[in-house]
Each structure stands twice: as C-alpha cells, then as structure tokens.
C-alpha cells in the first residue's frame, strides 16, 4: 500500500483561498515564489459533485468538469499535488464526504470554509453560518477526518468574545483536524477594521494543534512583515490573502519583483494551463489596482481574449504558439462535454453526428467563442442576416435543442441546414455557432481564420 506523505502545517507561509484568485496559475505562481502551501478558491460541494474527473494529457492536468455546461470547476497539476489544499463550501455531511472522496487522490489536503461572511454562503448555511452551528460543523469535520486519508482543516473567524471563540475552537479541534485557520475579525467586520492579533495569540496558546494566522494583509508589505505577523500572533503558520493577490512575489526570500515581471510570469502560466480569459483578466486587474487608469491599464481593460491580454505584455506570439500546439494535440476544453441524454451519439472523425441530426445538415466541429468578437457587427448571426438581406433570401430560421444546461442549434438558410456538432452553454451561443458554420459554408469567413481564432478545434 502506498505511503501518503501528510501535509505539515508548522512554520508555513500559505496562499489563502480567494474567490477567482486561487485558480491554478496563481497557485503555481505562489509556489514558484516561495509559498509552502496553496489553497484553492472556495468550491461549492454540489458543483464538484456534478463534475466528472478527467486527466488532461495535453495540459498535464487533472480537470473536474461540470457535466451540465462543460466548464472547469477545478484544475490541478502534479506541480502542486503535495502543496494544494482544496477548500469546500458545504453545510451537508454526506456531500462534504462525497467531495472529499472524489478529490483526495489529487490534492494534499481539504479545508472546510467556516468563515466566509458573504450573503450567498450565509443563506446556504455555509461559511460563517457554521460558526453558529458548532454541532453541524463538528459533524462535518469528524466525518471528513474519519473518511479521508488526507489532512482535514477548517477556516473560521473570531467570535464576539474570547471565551466563545476558545469554546468553538475546542469543539472543532476535538474532531481530529490537522490545523485550524483563524481570521482575526468577526463575520461582520471588514478589512478596514483592525485584526485581533491578541486573540489569535491566545488561541494559539490554548490549542495543541497548529493555528494558522489570517487577516494581517493590512500590516504586510514585504516578506519580513509575514514573520513579524507570525511573531505577534504566536501562531504556527501565516496565511496571506490580499497582500499576495496584489503582489504574489511577497513570498520571495530575495524580495519583491517589479509588477510587469510578475504579470508576465503569471501570464505564461495562464497560457500554459489554458486559463479562462475572464479569470486571467480578473487576476491581473487585482495586480494592477490603481494602474488600471494608466495608459497601459486602459489598453489592458480593452482586451477580451487571452491573446489580446498577452499582446499588452508582448507575449502574443507565445500565446499563439501554445494555442496552435494545443489545438493540434486535440485540446477541446468544455466542448468535450455533451448532455447525458445525448451521450450515446456516435461522432464521426469530422465531428458530424450519426444521430439526432438529419442527414441533410451541413455540420462542422466549430465552436462559437464570444471573446473573438469585440464588435457586434462582426457576430456570425449579424453577418448572416446581412447576407440574406443583400441576396433577397428568406430570413434564417433557428431550431435549437436543449438538454441539461447545454444547447445546440440548426439554422435553415436558402433551403439548406447548417449546425455545429458542439454543445454551447446558452441558446444565443448555440445559434451563433450554427450561423458561424453557415457563413463559413457561404464563403463569408475562411477556415484559416476560424482555425487561427480557435473556432475550429479539430
């Protein structure tokens, strides 16, 4: 039986779980700069449960893909396997255990979010709502500790009094968890409020398990400040959120790096791991901060595709090269997913389907990628509409199939039918995909352009 190396939470510097920030490229960047442990963004239990695990040979990753719309819920790689902790949002024992069992072979540890004060989490009984339900919190943690072979931790906020906070910590620590992270503010306080470092110190002195200090980003501007925060709180380790979000080189022993160097290093990872353009842009926005109003920042804000983002930092050639390489290797991303009710379709090598579509439909394995169209007049449906008007043809008629949360459309034009064999995440995209096949067949856009833009995936 394989021996599992347990994650150690003593004397560590940790990247905190941050919504939309803690995706794979940023986690790998933090590790590259010197972080010891990296947490994912909070992932809701039911989203992981409805996903399917796939080994992505092209990217060298393990992907958990939402079966209903094809989006990547969680992507990880061997480079972080011994360092990554997946944080879940949950309020249900059985769902929490099911998620843990799904992912435990691909991660180093699992954490239960018991501190998020956002309305969505509270209304769902997750996050900080669990602070008021210690019995439920205890049951979830005990079930995970007893049912998984990887370390289990939780992240909380301090309560209104030291006595109540210590009482809660005792309950949670009794479950056998490997460590506890404590944010030194209450659920109603925000970053402008001071972090209760004195309370963290008393918790660390009280508990026998490692306590990870969180909430000190306002006091942390350089790496040495991390150790000052650790000393002030007396905690075993320190978890960094906003300070790392703004400048991930905060983890470097050799000091902070210039912003442009951080962005280009991050962008390379985003390209290498086919990160979503929207997420890539969000992470860079948080690095730029006030500089979004600079000429460079404004140029960046006008971008939509990953290639356009890379172009701002003179990395567009690298992006195109990797995109071409991945397409040639067959990377399809979310377009691999079909609704379960259509899973028995037989797909030909050229992407055409033997079932569900009539024989007279012209099909292409062609994806509609919204970010390729900065101007609405260039949209496939708009171009097709212009063509039928100029040639005095009848208006296009769209017939759209809907299964689970996916859509696929056929457009009828001048007595012919056209469609893409891919399923899209909404009806509008499905119709645009069908129109794209149509205008390609009519010669209004050439295959070389579609391939270059990533619309043709095989």
C-alpha positions as a Markdown table, in Angstrom:
| # | Residue | x | y | z |
|---|---|---|---|---|
| 1 | Unk | 0.0 | 0.0 | 0.0 |
| 2 | Unk | 1.4 | 3.4 | -1.0 |
| 3 | Unk | 2.5 | 5.6 | 1.9 |
| 4 | Unk | 0.9 | 9.0 | 1.8 |
| 5 | Unk | 3.1 | 11.9 | 2.9 |
| 6 | Unk | 1.0 | 14.1 | 5.3 |
| 7 | Unk | 0.9 | 17.8 | 4.9 |
| 8 | Unk | 2.7 | 19.6 | 7.7 |
| 9 | Unk | 1.1 | 22.9 | 8.9 |
| 10 | Unk | 4.0 | 24.0 | 11.1 |
| 11 | Unk | 6.1 | 27.1 | 10.1 |
| 12 | Unk | 4.5 | 27.5 | 6.7 |
| 13 | Unk | 3.7 | 30.5 | 4.6 |
| 14 | Unk | 0.3 | 29.9 | 2.9 |
| 15 | Unk | -1.6 | 31.4 | 0.0 |
| 16 | Unk | -5.1 | 32.0 | 1.2 |
| 17 | Unk | -8.3 | 30.8 | -0.5 |
| 18 | Unk | -9.5 | 33.8 | -2.5 |
| 19 | Unk | -12.6 | 33.8 | -4.8 |
| 20 | Unk | -11.5 | 33.9 | -8.5 |
| 21 | Unk | -7.9 | 34.4 | -7.5 |
| 22 | Unk | -6.9 | 30.9 | -6.2 |
| 23 | Unk | -7.0 | 29.2 | -9.6 |
| 24 | Unk | -4.2 | 27.1 | -10.9 |
| 25 | Unk | -1.9 | 29.7 | -12.5 |
| 26 | Unk | -1.9 | 31.9 | -9.4 |
| 27 | Unk | -1.4 | 28.9 | -7.1 |
| 28 | Unk | 1.6 | 27.8 | -9.2 |
| 29 | Unk | 3.0 | 31.3 | -9.2 |
| 30 | Unk | 2.8 | 31.5 | -5.4 |
| 31 | Unk | 4.7 | 28.2 | -5.1 |
| 32 | Unk | 7.3 | 29.4 | -7.6 |
| 33 | Unk | 7.9 | 32.5 | -5.5 |
| 34 | Unk | 8.2 | 30.5 | -2.2 |
| 35 | Unk | 4.8 | 29.7 | -0.7 |
| 36 | Unk | 4.7 | 26.4 | 1.1 |
| 37 | Unk | 1.0 | 25.6 | 0.8 |
| 38 | Unk | -1.6 | 27.0 | -1.6 |
| 39 | Unk | -5.4 | 26.9 | -1.1 |
| 40 | Unk | -7.9 | 26.9 | -3.9 |
| 41 | Unk | -10.7 | 29.3 | -4.1 |
| 42 | Unk | -13.8 | 28.1 | -2.2 |
| 43 | Unk | -15.6 | 25.5 | -4.3 |
| 44 | Unk | -19.2 | 24.7 | -3.5 |
| 45 | Unk | -19.8 | 21.0 | -2.8 |
| 46 | Unk | -22.7 | 20.5 | -5.2 |
| 47 | Unk | -20.7 | 21.9 | -8.1 |
| 48 | Unk | -17.9 | 19.4 | -7.6 |
| 49 | Unk | -20.4 | 16.6 | -7.1 |
| 50 | Unk | -21.9 | 17.2 | -10.5 |
| 51 | Unk | -18.5 | 17.3 | -12.2 |
| 52 | Unk | -16.6 | 14.5 | -13.8 |
| 53 | Unk | -12.8 | 13.8 | -13.3 |
| 54 | Unk | -10.7 | 13.8 | -16.5 |
| 55 | Unk | -7.0 | 13.5 | -17.0 |
| 56 | Unk | -6.0 | 16.2 | -19.4 |
| 57 | Unk | -3.0 | 14.8 | -21.3 |
| 58 | Unk | -2.5 | 17.9 | -23.4 |
| 59 | Unk | -2.1 | 20.2 | -20.4 |
| 60 | Unk | -0.8 | 17.6 | -17.9 |
| 61 | Unk | -3.6 | 18.4 | -15.5 |
| 62 | Unk | -6.4 | 16.7 | -13.7 |
| 63 | Unk | -9.7 | 18.5 | -14.5 |
| 64 | Unk | -13.0 | 18.3 | -12.8 |
| 65 | Unk | -15.5 | 19.3 | -15.4 |
| 66 | Unk | -19.1 | 20.3 | -14.8 |
| 67 | Unk | -21.2 | 17.7 | -16.7 |
| 68 | Unk | -24.0 | 20.2 | -17.3 |
| 69 | Unk | -22.1 | 23.0 | -19.1 |
| 70 | Unk | -18.6 | 21.8 | -19.6 |
| 71 | Unk | -16.8 | 24.4 | -17.5 |
| 72 | Unk | -13.8 | 23.5 | -15.5 |
| 73 | Unk | -14.7 | 23.6 | -11.8 |
| 74 | Unk | -11.3 | 22.6 | -10.5 |
| 75 | Unk | -8.0 | 22.1 | -12.4 |
| 76 | Unk | -4.8 | 20.9 | -10.7 |
| 77 | Unk | -1.4 | 19.6 | -11.8 |
| 78 | Unk | 1.4 | 17.4 | -10.5 |
| 79 | Unk | 3.5 | 20.5 | -9.8 |
| 80 | Unk | 1.2 | 21.4 | -6.9 |
| 81 | Unk | -0.1 | 18.0 | -5.7 |
| 82 | Unk | 1.9 | 17.9 | -2.5 |
| 83 | Unk | 1.1 | 21.5 | -1.7 |
| 84 | Unk | -2.5 | 22.2 | -2.7 |
| 85 | Unk | -5.5 | 22.3 | -0.3 |
| 86 | Unk | -8.9 | 22.3 | -1.7 |
| 87 | Unk | -11.4 | 24.5 | 0.2 |
| 88 | Unk | -15.0 | 23.5 | 0.0 |
| 89 | Unk | -18.2 | 25.4 | 0.9 |
| 90 | Unk | -20.6 | 22.9 | 2.5 |
| 91 | Unk | -23.3 | 22.6 | 5.1 |
| 92 | Unk | -24.1 | 18.9 | 4.4 |
| 93 | Unk | -22.1 | 15.9 | 5.8 |
| 94 | Unk | -22.8 | 13.5 | 3.0 |
| 95 | Unk | -22.0 | 16.0 | 0.3 |
| 96 | Unk | -18.8 | 17.0 | 2.0 |
| 97 | Unk | -17.6 | 13.4 | 2.3 |
| 98 | Unk | -18.5 | 12.7 | -1.3 |
| 99 | Unk | -16.5 | 15.6 | -2.5 |
| 100 | Unk | -13.5 | 14.6 | -0.3 |
| 101 | Unk | -13.5 | 11.1 | -1.7 |
| 102 | Unk | -13.7 | 12.4 | -5.2 |
| 103 | Unk | -10.6 | 14.6 | -4.9 |
| 104 | Unk | -8.4 | 13.1 | -2.2 |
| 105 | Unk | -6.1 | 11.4 | -4.6 |
| 106 | Unk | -5.3 | 14.6 | -6.4 |
| 107 | Unk | -4.7 | 17.0 | -3.5 |
| 108 | Unk | -2.7 | 17.3 | -0.3 |
| 109 | Unk | -5.5 | 18.4 | 2.0 |
| 110 | Unk | -9.0 | 19.6 | 2.3 |
| 111 | Unk | -10.4 | 22.6 | 4.1 |
| 112 | Unk | -14.0 | 23.5 | 5.2 |
| 113 | Unk | -14.8 | 27.2 | 4.9 |
| 114 | Unk | -16.5 | 28.3 | 8.1 |
| 115 | Unk | -15.6 | 31.9 | 7.9 |
| 116 | Unk | -16.9 | 33.4 | 4.7 |
| 117 | Unk | -19.4 | 36.3 | 5.6 |
| 118 | Unk | -20.9 | 36.7 | 2.1 |
| 119 | Unk | -24.6 | 36.6 | 1.7 |
| 120 | Unk | -24.6 | 33.6 | -0.7 |
| 121 | Unk | -22.7 | 31.4 | 1.8 |
| 122 | Unk | -24.7 | 32.5 | 4.8 |
| 123 | Unk | -28.1 | 31.9 | 3.1 |
| 124 | Unk | -26.9 | 28.5 | 2.0 |
| 125 | Unk | -25.9 | 27.6 | 5.6 |
| 126 | Unk | -22.2 | 27.6 | 4.6 |
| 127 | Unk | -19.2 | 29.7 | 5.6 |
| 128 | Unk | -19.7 | 31.8 | 8.7 |
| 129 | Unk | -23.2 | 30.4 | 9.2 |
| 130 | Unk | -21.4 | 27.3 | 10.6 |
| 131 | Unk | -19.9 | 29.4 | 13.4 |
| 132 | Unk | -23.4 | 29.4 | 14.9 |
| 133 | Unk | -23.9 | 25.7 | 14.4 |
| 134 | Unk | -21.0 | 24.1 | 16.2 |
| 135 | Unk | -22.7 | 20.7 | 16.3 |
| 136 | Unk | -23.1 | 20.7 | 12.5 |
| 137 | Unk | -19.5 | 21.9 | 12.0 |
| 138 | Unk | -18.2 | 19.2 | 14.3 |
| 139 | Unk | -20.2 | 16.5 | 12.4 |
| 140 | Unk | -18.8 | 17.6 | 9.1 |
| 141 | Unk | -15.2 | 17.7 | 10.2 |
| 142 | Unk | -15.4 | 14.4 | 12.1 |
| 143 | Unk | -16.9 | 12.7 | 9.0 |
| 144 | Unk | -14.1 | 14.0 | 6.8 |
| 145 | Unk | -11.3 | 13.1 | 9.3 |
| 146 | Unk | -12.6 | 9.6 | 9.6 |
| 147 | Unk | -13.5 | 9.1 | 5.9 |
| 148 | Unk | -10.4 | 10.5 | 4.2 |
| 149 | Unk | -6.7 | 9.7 | 4.1 |
| 150 | Unk | -5.6 | 13.3 | 3.6 |
| 151 | Unk | -5.4 | 16.1 | 6.3 |
| 152 | Unk | -8.6 | 18.0 | 7.1 |
| 153 | Unk | -8.6 | 21.6 | 8.3 |
| 154 | Unk | -11.1 | 24.4 | 8.7 |
| 155 | Unk | -11.0 | 28.2 | 8.4 |
| 156 | Unk | -13.0 | 30.3 | 10.9 |
| 157 | Unk | -13.4 | 33.9 | 12.1 |
| 158 | Unk | -13.2 | 35.0 | 15.7 |
| 159 | Unk | -16.5 | 35.4 | 17.6 |
| 160 | Unk | -17.7 | 38.3 | 19.7 |
| 161 | Unk | -15.7 | 37.2 | 22.8 |
| 162 | Unk | -12.5 | 35.3 | 23.5 |
| 163 | Unk | -14.5 | 32.9 | 25.7 |
| 164 | Unk | -16.9 | 31.9 | 22.9 |
| 165 | Unk | -14.0 | 31.8 | 20.4 |
| 166 | Unk | -12.0 | 29.4 | 22.5 |
| 167 | Unk | -15.0 | 27.2 | 23.2 |
| 168 | Unk | -15.7 | 26.9 | 19.5 |
| 169 | Unk | -12.0 | 26.1 | 18.7 |
| 170 | Unk | -12.0 | 23.4 | 21.3 |
| 171 | Unk | -15.1 | 21.8 | 19.7 |
| 172 | Unk | -13.5 | 21.9 | 16.2 |
| 173 | Unk | -10.1 | 20.7 | 17.4 |
| 174 | Unk | -11.7 | 17.7 | 19.1 |
| 175 | Unk | -12.6 | 16.3 | 15.7 |
| 176 | Unk | -9.1 | 15.4 | 14.9 |
| 177 | Unk | -8.4 | 18.1 | 12.3 |
| 178 | Unk | -4.8 | 18.7 | 11.4 |
| 179 | Unk | -4.9 | 22.5 | 11.8 |
| 180 | Unk | -7.2 | 25.5 | 12.1 |
| 181 | Unk | -7.0 | 28.8 | 10.4 |
| 182 | Unk | -8.4 | 31.8 | 12.3 |
| 183 | Unk | -9.1 | 35.2 | 10.7 |
| 184 | Unk | -8.8 | 37.8 | 13.4 |
| 185 | Unk | -12.1 | 39.7 | 12.5 |
| 186 | Unk | -15.7 | 38.8 | 13.2 |
| 187 | Unk | -18.1 | 37.9 | 10.4 |
| 188 | Unk | -19.4 | 41.5 | 10.4 |
| 189 | Unk | -16.1 | 43.2 | 10.2 |
| 190 | Unk | -14.2 | 44.1 | 7.0 |
| 191 | Unk | -10.5 | 44.9 | 6.1 |
| 192 | Unk | -10.7 | 48.4 | 7.4 |
| 193 | Unk | -11.2 | 47.0 | 10.9 |
| 194 | Unk | -8.1 | 46.0 | 12.9 |
| 195 | Unk | -7.2 | 42.4 | 13.0 |
| 196 | Unk | -7.3 | 40.9 | 16.6 |
| 197 | Unk | -3.8 | 39.7 | 16.8 |
| 198 | Unk | -4.0 | 39.4 | 20.6 |
| 199 | Unk | -7.0 | 37.0 | 20.2 |
| 200 | Unk | -5.1 | 34.9 | 17.7 |
| 201 | Unk | -2.2 | 34.6 | 20.1 |
| 202 | Unk | -4.4 | 33.4 | 22.9 |
| 203 | Unk | -6.0 | 30.8 | 20.6 |
| 204 | Unk | -2.5 | 29.6 | 19.6 |
| 205 | Unk | -1.5 | 29.3 | 23.2 |
| 206 | Unk | -4.7 | 27.4 | 24.0 |
| 207 | Unk | -4.8 | 24.8 | 21.3 |
| 208 | Unk | -2.4 | 21.9 | 20.8 |
| 209 | Unk | -2.9 | 21.7 | 17.0 |
| 210 | Unk | -1.3 | 24.2 | 14.6 |
| 211 | Unk | -3.1 | 27.5 | 14.4 |
| 212 | Unk | -2.7 | 29.4 | 11.1 |
| 213 | Unk | -3.0 | 33.2 | 11.5 |
| 214 | Unk | -5.0 | 35.1 | 8.9 |
| 215 | Unk | -6.2 | 38.7 | 8.4 |
| 216 | Unk | -2.9 | 40.5 | 8.6 |
| 217 | Unk | -2.5 | 41.7 | 5.0 |
| 218 | Unk | -3.0 | 45.4 | 6.0 |
| 219 | Unk | 0.2 | 45.0 | 8.0 |
| 220 | Unk | 2.2 | 43.1 | 5.4 |
| 221 | Unk | 4.0 | 44.9 | 2.6 |
| 222 | Unk | 7.2 | 42.7 | 2.4 |
| 223 | Unk | 8.2 | 39.2 | 3.3 |
| 224 | Unk | 9.8 | 40.2 | 6.7 |
| 225 | Unk | 6.3 | 41.5 | 7.7 |
| 226 | Unk | 5.0 | 38.0 | 7.4 |
| 227 | Unk | 7.3 | 36.8 | 10.1 |
| 228 | Unk | 6.5 | 39.8 | 12.2 |
| 229 | Unk | 2.8 | 39.0 | 12.0 |
| 230 | Unk | 3.6 | 35.4 | 12.9 |
| 231 | Unk | 5.6 | 36.5 | 16.0 |
| 232 | Unk | 2.8 | 38.9 | 17.1 |
| 233 | Unk | 0.2 | 36.2 | 16.8 |
| 234 | Unk | 2.3 | 33.4 | 18.2 |
| 235 | Unk | 0.7 | 31.1 | 15.5 |
| 236 | Unk | 2.3 | 28.1 | 13.8 |
| 237 | Unk | 1.9 | 29.5 | 10.3 |
| 238 | Unk | 0.7 | 32.5 | 8.4 |
| 239 | Unk | -1.9 | 32.6 | 5.6 |
| 240 | Unk | -1.7 | 35.5 | 3.2 |
| 241 | Unk | -4.6 | 36.9 | 1.1 |
| 242 | Unk | -4.7 | 40.4 | -0.2 |
| 243 | Unk | -1.0 | 41.0 | 0.1 |
| 244 | Unk | -0.4 | 38.0 | -2.2 |
| 245 | Unk | -3.3 | 39.0 | -4.5 |
| 246 | Unk | -1.7 | 42.4 | -5.1 |
| 247 | Unk | 1.9 | 41.2 | -5.3 |
| 248 | Unk | 2.5 | 37.4 | -5.3 |
| 249 | Unk | 6.3 | 37.9 | -5.0 |
| 250 | Unk | 5.6 | 38.7 | -1.3 |
| 251 | Unk | 6.6 | 35.0 | -0.8 |
| 252 | Unk | 10.1 | 35.5 | -2.3 |
| 253 | Unk | 13.1 | 35.3 | 0.0 |
| 254 | Unk | 15.0 | 37.6 | -2.3 |
| 255 | Unk | 12.4 | 40.4 | -2.2 |
| 256 | Unk | 9.6 | 41.9 | -4.2 |
| 257 | Unk | 9.7 | 41.8 | -8.0 |
| 258 | Unk | 8.5 | 44.6 | -10.5 |
| 259 | Unk | 4.8 | 44.4 | -11.4 |
| 260 | Unk | 5.5 | 43.7 | -15.1 |
| 261 | Unk | 7.7 | 40.7 | -14.3 |
| 262 | Unk | 5.0 | 39.3 | -12.0 |
| 263 | Unk | 2.4 | 39.7 | -14.7 |
| 264 | Unk | 4.4 | 38.2 | -17.5 |
| 265 | Unk | 5.3 | 35.2 | -15.3 |
| 266 | Unk | 1.7 | 34.8 | -14.4 |
| 267 | Unk | 0.6 | 35.1 | -18.0 |
| 268 | Unk | 2.9 | 32.3 | -19.1 |
| 269 | Unk | 1.3 | 30.0 | -16.5 |
| 270 | Unk | -2.2 | 31.2 | -17.7 |
| 271 | Unk | -1.3 | 30.3 | -21.3 |
| 272 | Unk | 0.4 | 27.0 | -20.4 |
| 273 | Unk | -2.7 | 25.9 | -18.5 |
| 274 | Unk | -5.3 | 27.3 | -20.8 |
| 275 | Unk | -6.8 | 29.5 | -18.1 |
| 276 | Unk | -10.1 | 31.3 | -18.9 |
| 277 | Unk | -9.5 | 34.8 | -20.3 |
| 278 | Unk | -12.1 | 36.3 | -17.9 |
| 279 | Unk | -10.3 | 34.8 | -14.9 |
| 280 | Unk | -6.9 | 35.8 | -16.2 |
| 281 | Unk | -8.1 | 39.3 | -16.7 |
| 282 | Unk | -9.6 | 39.5 | -13.2 |
| 283 | Unk | -6.3 | 38.3 | -11.6 |
| 284 | Unk | -4.2 | 40.9 | -13.5 |
| 285 | Unk | -6.7 | 43.7 | -12.6 |
| 286 | Unk | -6.0 | 42.9 | -8.9 |
| 287 | Unk | -2.3 | 43.2 | -9.6 |
| 288 | Unk | -2.6 | 46.5 | -11.5 |
| 289 | Unk | -5.1 | 48.0 | -9.0 |
| 290 | Unk | -4.9 | 51.8 | -9.4 |
| 291 | Unk | -2.7 | 51.5 | -12.5 |
| 292 | Unk | -5.9 | 50.4 | -14.4 |
| 293 | Unk | -6.3 | 54.1 | -15.1 |
| 294 | Unk | -2.9 | 54.4 | -16.7 |
| 295 | Unk | -2.4 | 54.2 | -20.5 |
| 296 | Unk | -1.2 | 50.6 | -20.0 |
| 297 | Unk | -4.1 | 49.8 | -17.8 |
| 298 | Unk | -6.7 | 51.2 | -20.2 |
| 299 | Unk | -5.1 | 49.2 | -23.1 |
| 300 | Unk | -5.4 | 46.1 | -20.9 |
| 301 | Unk | -9.0 | 46.8 | -19.9 |
| 302 | Unk | -10.0 | 46.8 | -23.6 |
| 303 | Unk | -8.8 | 43.2 | -24.1 |
| 304 | Unk | -11.1 | 40.2 | -24.2 |
| 305 | Unk | -9.2 | 37.2 | -25.4 |
| 306 | Unk | -6.1 | 35.6 | -23.8 |
| 307 | Unk | -4.1 | 36.5 | -26.8 |
| 308 | Unk | -5.1 | 40.2 | -26.6 |
| 309 | Unk | -4.1 | 40.2 | -22.9 |
| 310 | Unk | -0.8 | 38.7 | -23.8 |
| 311 | Unk | -0.2 | 41.3 | -26.5 |
| 312 | Unk | -0.2 | 44.1 | -23.9 |
| 313 | Unk | 2.9 | 42.5 | -22.4 |
| 314 | Unk | 4.4 | 41.4 | -25.8 |
| 315 | Unk | 3.6 | 37.7 | -25.2 |
| 316 | Unk | 1.0 | 37.3 | -28.0 |
| 317 | Unk | 3.5 | 35.2 | -30.1 |
| 318 | Unk | 3.9 | 32.8 | -27.2 |
| 319 | Unk | 0.1 | 32.6 | -26.7 |
| 320 | Unk | -0.5 | 31.8 | -30.4 |
| 321 | Unk | 2.3 | 29.2 | -30.5 |
| 322 | Unk | 0.8 | 27.4 | -27.4 |
| 323 | Unk | -2.7 | 27.7 | -28.7 |
| 324 | Unk | -1.7 | 26.1 | -32.0 |
| 325 | Unk | 0.2 | 23.4 | -30.2 |
| 326 | Unk | -2.8 | 22.6 | -28.0 |
| 327 | Unk | -5.3 | 22.5 | -30.9 |
| 328 | Unk | -3.0 | 20.1 | -32.8 |
| 329 | Unk | -2.9 | 17.9 | -29.8 |
| 330 | Unk | -6.7 | 17.9 | -29.6 |
| 331 | Unk | -7.5 | 20.2 | -26.7 |
| 332 | Unk | -11.2 | 20.9 | -26.7 |
| 333 | Unk | -11.9 | 22.1 | -23.2 |
| 334 | Unk | -15.6 | 22.4 | -22.4 |
| 335 | Unk | -16.6 | 21.2 | -25.9 |
| 336 | Unk | -15.8 | 17.7 | -24.8 |
| 337 | Unk | -19.0 | 17.7 | -22.8 |
| 338 | Unk | -22.4 | 16.5 | -24.1 |
| 339 | Unk | -25.6 | 16.1 | -22.2 |
| 340 | Unk | -26.0 | 12.7 | -20.6 |
| 341 | Unk | -29.2 | 12.1 | -22.7 |
| 342 | Unk | -27.1 | 12.5 | -25.8 |
| 343 | Unk | -24.0 | 10.6 | -24.6 |
| 344 | Unk | -24.7 | 7.7 | -26.9 |
| 345 | Unk | -24.3 | 9.8 | -30.0 |
| 346 | Unk | -21.7 | 8.5 | -32.4 |
| 347 | Unk | -19.4 | 11.2 | -33.6 |
| 348 | Unk | -17.5 | 10.9 | -36.9 |
| 349 | Unk | -13.9 | 12.0 | -37.2 |
| 350 | Unk | -15.1 | 15.2 | -38.8 |
| 351 | Unk | -17.4 | 16.0 | -35.9 |
| 352 | Unk | -20.7 | 15.1 | -37.6 |
| 353 | Unk | -23.3 | 13.1 | -35.7 |
| 354 | Unk | -25.0 | 10.0 | -36.9 |
| 355 | Unk | -28.0 | 10.6 | -34.6 |
| 356 | Unk | -30.1 | 13.5 | -33.5 |
| 357 | Unk | -29.4 | 15.5 | -36.7 |
| 358 | Unk | -31.0 | 15.0 | -40.1 |
| 359 | Unk | -28.8 | 13.7 | -42.9 |
| 360 | Unk | -29.2 | 17.0 | -44.9 |
| 361 | Unk | -27.5 | 19.1 | -42.2 |
| 362 | Unk | -24.0 | 20.6 | -43.0 |
| 363 | Unk | -22.1 | 20.1 | -39.8 |
| 364 | Unk | -18.7 | 21.3 | -38.6 |
| 365 | Unk | -16.8 | 20.8 | -35.4 |
| 366 | Unk | -16.9 | 24.6 | -34.9 |
| 367 | Unk | -17.1 | 26.5 | -31.6 |
| 368 | Unk | -18.5 | 30.0 | -31.0 |
| 369 | Unk | -16.0 | 31.9 | -28.9 |
| 370 | Unk | -17.6 | 35.2 | -27.7 |
| 371 | Unk | -14.3 | 36.8 | -26.9 |
| 372 | Unk | -13.3 | 36.8 | -30.5 |
| 373 | Unk | -15.9 | 39.4 | -31.3 |
| 374 | Unk | -15.3 | 42.8 | -30.0 |
| 375 | Unk | -17.7 | 44.4 | -32.4 |
| 376 | Unk | -21.3 | 43.2 | -32.6 |
| 377 | Unk | -21.5 | 43.8 | -36.4 |
| 378 | Unk | -18.9 | 41.0 | -36.8 |
| 379 | Unk | -21.0 | 38.4 | -34.9 |
| 380 | Unk | -21.9 | 35.4 | -37.1 |
| 381 | Unk | -25.7 | 36.0 | -36.9 |
| 382 | Unk | -25.3 | 39.6 | -37.8 |
| 383 | Unk | -23.2 | 38.7 | -40.9 |
| 384 | Unk | -25.6 | 36.0 | -41.9 |
| 385 | Unk | -28.6 | 38.4 | -41.6 |
| 386 | Unk | -26.8 | 41.0 | -43.7 |
| 387 | Unk | -26.1 | 38.3 | -46.4 |
| 388 | Unk | -29.7 | 37.2 | -46.6 |
| 389 | Unk | -31.0 | 40.8 | -46.9 |
| 390 | Unk | -28.4 | 41.6 | -49.6 |
| 391 | Unk | -29.3 | 38.5 | -51.6 |
| 392 | Unk | -33.0 | 38.7 | -51.0 |
| 393 | Unk | -33.3 | 35.4 | -49.3 |
| 394 | Unk | -35.8 | 34.4 | -46.6 |
| 395 | Unk | -34.9 | 35.1 | -43.0 |
| 396 | Unk | -32.8 | 32.5 | -41.2 |
| 397 | Unk | -34.8 | 30.0 | -39.0 |
| 398 | Unk | -33.1 | 28.6 | -35.9 |
| 399 | Unk | -34.1 | 25.3 | -34.4 |
| 400 | Unk | -32.4 | 24.8 | -31.0 |
| 401 | Unk | -32.1 | 21.6 | -29.0 |
| 402 | Unk | -31.9 | 21.9 | -25.2 |
| 403 | Unk | -30.6 | 19.2 | -22.9 |
| 404 | Unk | -29.5 | 19.6 | -19.3 |
| 405 | Unk | -27.9 | 23.0 | -19.3 |
| 406 | Unk | -26.5 | 22.8 | -22.9 |
| 407 | Unk | -27.8 | 23.9 | -26.3 |
| 408 | Unk | -27.2 | 23.1 | -29.9 |
| 409 | Unk | -28.8 | 24.8 | -32.9 |
| 410 | Unk | -29.6 | 24.3 | -36.6 |
| 411 | Unk | -30.1 | 27.2 | -38.9 |
| 412 | Unk | -32.0 | 26.9 | -42.1 |
| 413 | Unk | -31.0 | 29.3 | -44.9 |
| 414 | Unk | -31.9 | 29.2 | -48.6 |
| 415 | Unk | -33.2 | 25.6 | -48.4 |
| 416 | Unk | -30.1 | 24.3 | -46.6 |
| 417 | Unk | -29.4 | 23.5 | -42.9 |
| 418 | Unk | -26.2 | 24.2 | -41.0 |
| 419 | Unk | -25.0 | 23.5 | -37.5 |
| 420 | Unk | -22.1 | 22.9 | -35.2 |
| 421 | Unk | -21.7 | 19.5 | -33.5 |
| 422 | Unk | -20.6 | 21.2 | -30.3 |
| 423 | Unk | -23.0 | 22.0 | -27.4 |
| 424 | Unk | -23.0 | 25.5 | -26.1 |
| 425 | Unk | -23.7 | 26.9 | -22.7 |
| 426 | Unk | -26.7 | 29.0 | -23.8 |
| 427 | Unk | -29.2 | 29.4 | -26.6 |
| 428 | Unk | -27.6 | 32.5 | -28.0 |
| 429 | Unk | -24.2 | 30.9 | -28.3 |
| 430 | Unk | -25.7 | 27.8 | -30.0 |
| 431 | Unk | -27.4 | 30.0 | -32.6 |
| 432 | Unk | -24.2 | 31.9 | -33.2 |
| 433 | Unk | -22.3 | 28.6 | -33.6 |
| 434 | Unk | -24.8 | 27.4 | -36.3 |
| 435 | Unk | -24.6 | 30.8 | -38.0 |
| 436 | Unk | -20.8 | 30.5 | -38.0 |
| 437 | Unk | -21.0 | 27.2 | -39.8 |
| 438 | Unk | -23.4 | 28.7 | -42.3 |
| 439 | Unk | -21.3 | 31.8 | -43.1 |
| 440 | Unk | -18.2 | 29.6 | -43.4 |
| 441 | Unk | -20.0 | 27.4 | -45.9 |
| 442 | Unk | -21.1 | 30.5 | -47.8 |
| 443 | Unk | -17.5 | 31.7 | -48.0 |
| 444 | Unk | -18.1 | 34.8 | -45.8 |
| 445 | Unk | -15.3 | 33.6 | -43.5 |
| 446 | Unk | -12.5 | 31.3 | -44.3 |
| 447 | Unk | -11.4 | 28.2 | -42.5 |
| 448 | Unk | -7.9 | 29.5 | -41.9 |
| 449 | Unk | -9.3 | 32.5 | -39.9 |
| 450 | Unk | -11.6 | 30.2 | -37.9 |
| 451 | Unk | -8.7 | 27.9 | -37.1 |
| 452 | Unk | -6.5 | 30.8 | -36.1 |
| 453 | Unk | -9.2 | 32.2 | -33.8 |
| 454 | Unk | -9.7 | 28.8 | -32.2 |
| 455 | Unk | -13.2 | 28.3 | -33.5 |
| 456 | Unk | -12.1 | 25.1 | -35.4 |
| 457 | Unk | -10.9 | 22.8 | -32.6 |
| 458 | Unk | -10.0 | 19.7 | -34.7 |
